[in-house]
Amino acid sequence: MYVVDVGAQVIGVNYGLLGNNLPSADQVIALIKSNKINKVRIFQPYQGVLQTLKDSNLEVVLGTLNEDLQQLATDQSFAANWVKDNVLAYIPSVKFRYITLGNEVIPGQYANFVYDAMQNVQNALKAANVNVPVTTVVSYAVLGSSYPPSNASFGQDSSAAMSKIVPFLQQNQYPLLANVYPCFAYFGEPTTIDADYALGNPNASFVYDGTLSYNNMFDAMIDAMYVALEKVGGNGVKIVVSETGWPSAGADLATTNNAKTYVNNVIQRVLTGKGTPKRPETPLEAYIFALFNENQKPAGTEQNFGLFYPDMTPVYPVNIV
């Protein structure tokens, strides 16, 4: 039986391909490994990338196309073939860490397909005697309220989908993957949010929420998600940060210095092995967004989240170890 090991908690990176000038997959995998990163998330099953990931010893978070969710949810044979072509064909040479059904689709037109898609993909994996956690990736849009963290809850437009997904995750002891971006909150309210708090600088003033205290927004945003999970029975569900980052250009507060500061602070925060104030015993796991600046994404900040330029030179220095 193939069983994924979800014990080690380190830093991963998001590897997107929305650029027409990106390096080849073998160059990219070598770059990831040379930077001591041992986990990579890809947004859909790019066959060339999966081939290159064989025997790389990198742990892989594999996504599905959002457009495939309806068929994955309603057709078990389609789900079985998806698993056969994109997972079983690469095991055990590729180490799959999680399989994610949908990226930021809750709330939205695909939200109600996520739970059934997760069930069908899990059924296909179990039929093949493969045990890889099946989950979904949510954005902060799933929350109706998030501040203070103790007041957080899923929004009315998300609660129907999340009330089915969360018990599934709880029962199977699978994590929920969440995209956590303090930069967007800060960009929206730069005069009311302390820059040091948003950037995760150690000199930030503490924000108090009952008996808990926060000196960085990253922790507070994760704990808001934990509170929302608990309100729908997800007390044992772990949050994995599937995306976090800071753009280096494209807006006034999107600077190379801010990006360098935030990303390095998050990495060092995760590498302490300590959890959040609400879950202090649960080590963090986070995937930096993103590996490259991608020129086919929407203009502005979206094109400028990369750790590296397409020629593989660093946008700013990052210290992983």
C-alpha positions, 0 to 999 in steps of 0.5 A, a space after each residue: 500500500 502506498 501511504 503518504 508521510 505527512 509528518 515532516 513540516 517544512 517550507 514548500 513553493 508554488 510552481 505555476 506555469 503562466 509564463 511564456 518565458 519560463 525555464 524547462 521543468 528539469 531546470 526548475 526542479 533542480 532550482 527548487 532542490 538547490 534552494 533546499 525546498 522539499 515540497 512543491 505545489 502544482 495547480 494541475 497535472 502537467 504531465 511534463 512536470 510530473 515526469 520530471 518530478 519522478 525520483 526527485 524526492 520532492 513532495 508534491 501537492 497536486 491540483 485539479 483543473 477547476 473546470 474538471 470538478 463537475 465531472 469528477 463529482 458526478 462521474 466515478 469512472 472519470 474520477 478513477 481515470 483521472 487518478 489512474 492517469 495523474 497519480 497511479 501512473 507516477 507512484 511511487 516515483 513521485 511522492 504525492 503529499 496532498 491532492 487538492 480538488 478545486 483552487 479557491 472555488 468556494 464560494 462560486 459556481 463550482 463550490 457544490 461539486 467539491 465534496 462529491 469530487 473529493 469523495 470520488 477521488 478518494 474512492 478511486 485512490 482507496 480502490 488502488 490501495 493508495 492513501 494520499 490525503 484529499 482536500 481542497 484549497 480555499 481563499 479568505 473569501 470563505 470567511 464571512 467574518 475574520 476579525 478578531 479571529 475569535 469571531 471568525 465564521 464561514 460566510 453564508 455563501 460558503 457554509 453549505 459547501 464547507 459544512 459537508 467538506 469539513 466533516 469529511 476532512 475531520 473523519 479522515 484526518 486530512 488538512 484544509 489548505 488555505 491561501 493566506 495573504 496579509 498583504 491584501 489586507 494591508 493594501 486595503 487598509 494601510 493606515 489602520 494596519 501596522 506595517 510591522 504586523 502585516 510584514 511579520 516583523 518581530 518589533 510589531 505591537 501585539 494585538 489581543 483577542 481574549 486570552 490570545 495575543 498576536 504580533 503578526 497577521 499571518 498567525 491571526 489569519 490562520 487562527 481565524 480559519 481555525 475558529 471557523 472550522 471549529 464552528 462546523 465541527 472541524 476541531 481536529 482539522 489542520 490548516 496547511 497554508 497552500 499559498 502566502 507571499 508578497 508582490 515585489 511590484 505592481 502596487 505602491 506597497 508592493 516593493 522588493 524590500 517588503 516582499 523580501 521582509 515578509 517572505 523571509 519572516 514567514 519562512 523563519 516563523 514556520 521553521 521554528 516548528 511552533 504553532 499559532 496561539 490557538 494551536 501552539 502544538 501544531 507545527 506550521 506548513 506553508 507554501 510560498 507563492 510563487 516560484 517565478 514572476 509569470 508574465 501571462 497572469 493579469 498585469 500588476 501585482 499578480 505578475 510579481 509574486 515570484 522568488 525568481 525571475 524567469 531567467 532563474 536569478 533571484 528577485 530578492 534573497 531568501 533564506 530557507 535554512 
